[in-house]
Amino acid sequence: MPATASAQRRISRLATLTAVHRAFHWLHLHQPQLRQWQLELVRIPAPPFGESARAAWFLERFQALGLTNLHLDDAGNALAELAPELTPELTPDPSPTPYSLPPTPCTLLSAHLDTVFPANTPIDPTEEKDSPRIHAPGICDNAAGLTALLAIAAALRFANITPPIPILFAANVGEEGEGDLRGMRHLFERGPYRTRIAAALILEGGGTAAAIHRALGSLRFRVTITGPGGHSWADAGTPNPILTLSQALTEIAALTLPTDPLTTLNVGHISGGTSINSIPESASALLDLRSTDSTQLVSTATRVHQIFDDIVTTQSTTATPLKLHIDTIGNRPAATLPDDSPSSTPSAPSTVTSPSAPNSASAPPTPTSLSPAASPPSPSAAAARAAASTPSRSGTTPPAAKPPSAASS
């Protein structure tokens, strides 16, 4: 397509620039520094909703690299800019507080701070002797992406590359689990950059083989069934929420889900009850539905809701009714960039296969992809970026553009 040929020509021209060669030279010479950054940051706990210590560490690194407008936004994202050269009348008063500039477009380069692992998970990394491999929870997802974020900033600064529009470097919060992309939602929906972001590139996990331009949609639910409870003998016959939940989950497991569009359903956690000889008062489960098609996603969710509703109604009695509560705890839209987007090419695959070594990664080598600034994003493009999701938590190679069509976190 013409847009693809044009993009390839721009990339080819960039590759001939001396400054670009200097940037790659810095990356190749500073592998030990990248490894050290990765080891340092993976030692800082960053469970869901607990990213503040790692965010503070990032602001220190951003400052050491000479980036400007360093700050934490209202969501807790650690932000900094590599800005174009300013004319005297636009030069801000030097201060540690964020300054205001005209609302020019910017390019977002981001990596998420949080890990999927809960608080108090042992996180000390283990290094293999005579091997570049590091083992640790979150070393790949997303310590590798975060290291690449610093590496790109450092290489651009070393090469004295001044972008035509600001590059917004973001170490964002709330990507994993029930964070539901709260950091990115703030950037795109409520933060001061929401009208300025013209293009976005997300660094995630291991590998530089593909840049993904499709966003996998997901809906997440907490299903709770409650009843009066009672003693297993004295109150025998009282509806049992655990058995009712199990019956519904068994029926849901038998659903035939389409492979085109690919749609999946997972039950990741169940809980309920207090003792072996008591009828529980409640039982709950966490469900994760995913699809590349938003219509199919909603259709599957509707069917799941109906199964729960039917079974709870059937199992209830007039004297001892059961109650059903379904809370939406995650909603990530499915979307895709248009084929003629400067950030999207027909040759970019829509899926990524990650290596099979969980929680391990080699020190990240050079990130090799650049994303030119695009025109202001369409709603579908913004949705694709906002719904960007997480691949497998394994890897042995450097971070790439985040694959929204891979499994989200």
N, C-alpha and C positions, 0 to 999 in steps of 0.2 A: 504494500500500500504506500501511497505517496508520503504519508506521515511517518511511516517506518523508515523509508529511504532518507527522509530529511533528518530524522533523529540519528540515524547511523552516520550521516555526513557530519553532523554536529559533534558526535562522539569522536569521530576520526580526527576532526580539526582540534578538539581538545587534547587528544593524545599526542599531538605534535608540539604542544606548547612546552617551553622550557620549564615554566613554573609547575606544570603538572608533573613533569619528570622529577623535579625537586621534591614534590610532595610524596611521590612513590618511593623516592630514594630515602626519605626520612622514615617511612613505614618499614622498609626493608632493613634499615640499620637499627631500628629500635624495637625489635622483637622482645628483648628482655624487659624493656619498659612496659610494653603491652601486657606481658605475662605478669609483671609485678602489679599493675593496676587490677588485673583480673583476680589475682590472689587476694589483694587488699579488700576489694569491694565484696567478694564472696564471703569474707569473714564477718561482714556487717549484716546482722539479721534484718530481713525485710519481708516479714510475713504479710499477708493481706491486712490492710489497714494499719500496718506498723512499719512504714517505709521512711519515717522521718530521719533516723540516724544516717541511712544511706543517702538520702536527699541532701543532708548537710555536708556529707563527704563530697558529693558531686559539686556543690557550689564552691567548695575549696579548690577542687581540681579545675573547674571552669575559670576561677579567678587566676590560678597559677598559669593557665594557658593564655591569659590576656583577653578573654572574651569580655563583652560589655553587657550592661543592663542585667546583672546577676540578681536573681530573686526567686523566692518561693511564691507561687501564686496561691489563690485562696483554696485550691484543692490539694496543695502540697507538692505540686510538680516543681522540680528544680529546673529553672530556665536561664538561658544566657544567649547572647547574640554575637554573631560575627557580622558586623555591619559594613556597608560601603564606606569609603572615605567621606567624611562629613565636611561640608563647607563651613567656614567660620560662624556664619549665622545660625547653623543647625547644630553646632557642637554643644553638647549638654554640659551643664555645670558638673564637674567631677564630684560624685558623692556615692555612697553605698546604696542609695535608694534608687529604684527604677525611675528612668526619665521618660519624658514624652516626646515623641517624634510624629511628624505627619503620618497618616495611616497608609503608608506605602505597602505594597504586597511583600510577602516574605515566603521563604521556603522552610518548611518544617522538617527537621531531622530528629527522630526520636527513638528512644528505647525504654522499655518499662523497667521500673525499679524493683517491683515486688516479685516474690517467688511464690510458688504454689504451696510451699512447705509451711506448716504452722509454727507459731512461736515455740521456743525451747527445742526445736529440732537441732541436733548436733550438726554444725556446719563447717568444722575445720577441714580444709582441703587436704587431700593426700596426693603427693606427687610420685609418679613412678620413676624409679632410677633409670637413667639413660633413656628417658622417653619424654616427649613433650606433653604427654597426657596428664591431665589433672582430674581427680575425682572429688566431687563435692555436690551436695544438694544445690541446685540452681547454678552450677558452674557454666552450663550452656544456656539455660533459660532462666535468667537472661543476662548472666554476667558476661557472656560473649558479646551480646549486642551492646551492652553498656560500655564495654571496653572499646568496641569499634566506634562508638559515639565520641569517646575521648580521642581515639587515634585519628579520626578524620579531622577533628578540630585542631589537634596538634600539627598534623601534616599541612593543613591549609595555612596555619599561622607561620610555620617554618618556611613555607614556600612563598610567603607574602602574597597569597592569592586573595584579592579583594573581590567579593561577589558583587554583581550589579544590583542585587537587592539583598536585604538581610537574610542570613540563615539563622533560624531559631533552633537552637539546640535544646532539647527537652528530655529530661529523665523523668518520665511520668509515672504516676501512681495508679493503683486500682485496676490493673489489667487482669489479674488472676481471680479465679473463683467468683465470689459474690461481690468483688469490686466492680464488676459490670462496666468496665471501661470508664470509671468515674473521672480519671485524670484527663483522658482524651475528650470525653464529653464536655468537660469544663473548657478545654481549649477551643473546641469547635462550637460550643453553644452559648457559653456565658463569659468566658475570659476576654480580655482586651484584644487578643489576637484573632478573635473569631471571624472578623470580616477581612482579615489581612492574609490568611494562609491561602496561597495560590497553588501550592503543590506540596505533597508530603511523601516522605520516604521513611519507613519504619524498619529498624534493625532488630532482628529477632533470631535467637538461637544460632545454630551452626550451618554453614554452607553458603557459597556464593554462586551456586549453579543456576539459580532462577530468581526472577523478580515476579512476584505474584500480584495480579491486579483484580482478583475476584475476592469478595468478602463472604465468608461463610456465616450464615445466619444461625442464631441459636435462641432458644427460649428455655428458661430454667424455672422450675417450680418447686416449692416446698408444699408437699401434700400432707395434711394432718387429719386423722380420723379420731374423734373423741367419743367416749361413751361413759356410762355411770361407773364402770368398773365393779369390783367385788371379789368375793372369795371363790376360789376354784371349785369348792364343794358346795358351800352354802348358797352360792348365787349361780350355780350351774345353769346354763341356758341363756345367761345374759350375753348379748352380742359382744364379741371380742374384737377390739380394733386391730390387733395384730393379725388375727386370722382374716379379717375383712380386707385389710391392706394387702396381705399376701395373696388373697384370691384375685384382687384387682391387678396386682403386679404380674401374676401368672397369665392373666388374660392379655395384658399389655404386651408381655413377652412373646405372645403368639401372633401379634400383628405382623402382617406382611408389609414391609416398608419398601418403597421404590428404590431402585438403583439409579434411575435416571428420571428426575434429578435425585442424586444420592441423598438419602435421608437416614439419620441414625437416631437411636434412643438409648439412653443409659440411665440406670438407677445407681447412683454413686454412694448413697448412704441411707441406712434405715436405722430407726431407733424406736424405743417404746418399752413400757413395762417396768416393774420395780422388783418383782420376785417370782419365783417359779410357781408359787401356789396362789397367785392373785390374778384376777382378770384385769388387764391393764385399762387405765382410763384413757390412754392415748397411744397412738402409733404414728410415725411420720416417715417420710421418704423424700429424698432429693432427686429430682428428675432433670435430665439434660437432653433436650431435643435439638438436632442440628440438621440443616439442609442448605443446599446451594440455591434453593428456590423459595422465596418468601411465601408464596401461595401454598406450596406443599407444607411448609413449616406450620402455618396457621391451621391447615387442614388436619395435620397429624395431632397438633395440640388439642384441637376440638374433639377429635376421636378419643384421645386419652382422657380428657375431662369427662366425656360422656360415659366411659367405662367406669370411672370412679363413682360418678353420680348414680348410675344404674345399680352397681353392686352395693353401695351404701344404702340406697333405698330398699333394696331387696332384703338386706340383712337386718335392717331396723325393725323394731316392734313398736306398737303403740305405747306400751308401758316403759320400754327402755330404748328410746331412739338413739341412733348414732348421728353425729354431725360431721360434715365434711368441710374442710377449709383448704383452699388452694391459693397460695400466694405466689405471685410472679416475683422471682428474685434475680432474674436476668433476662435482658431483651436486647439482642444484637441483630440488627437488620442484615439481610442478605442483599448484596448489590454487586455491581461490576463497573469498572471504568469503561467508557466507550472505546471502540476499536481505534478511533482517530485521536485518542488522548496522547499528548506528548509523553506521558508516563506509561503508556500501554502499547505493546506491540503484539502482532499475531504470533510471533515466535516465542513469547514468554509463556511457559507452561503454567497450568492452573493448579497443579498439585506439586507437593514436595515429598520426597521420601527421605526421612531422616535416618542417619546411621543407627545402629542397634546397641550402642553402649550407653545405658541410662546414666544420667548425672555425671557425665564425663566430657571433657573437651580438651583439645590441645590449645596452647596459647594462640589467640586469634591472629592469623596473618592479615595481609592487607585487604581491606574492603576495596572492591574494584568497580562499584557502580555509582554513577552520578545521575541525578535527576534534574533536568532543566526546569526552570520555572515555567509554569503553565498559566493559562488564562484563569480567571477566577472560577472555582470549581462549581460544577453543576450539582443539584441536590443528590443525584445518584452517585457522583464521584465522592461527595462529602460523606455519604452514607457508607460507601465502600471503605473509605479511610477510617471513619469512626467505628466501623464494625470489624476492623482488622483484628485477627485472632491468632492464637498461639499454636505453633507446631509441637511435635514431640519434644520431651525434655531431654533429648540426647543429642550428641553431636561431637564431631572431631575436627570441624573446620570452622572458618570464621563466619561472623554474622552476615546475613544477606538482607535484602528487602523483605520485610515481614510478609509471610504468606497468608493472606486472609482466607484462602480456600483450604488451608490445612486445618487440623483440629484446633479449635480455639480453647483458651483456658477458662 
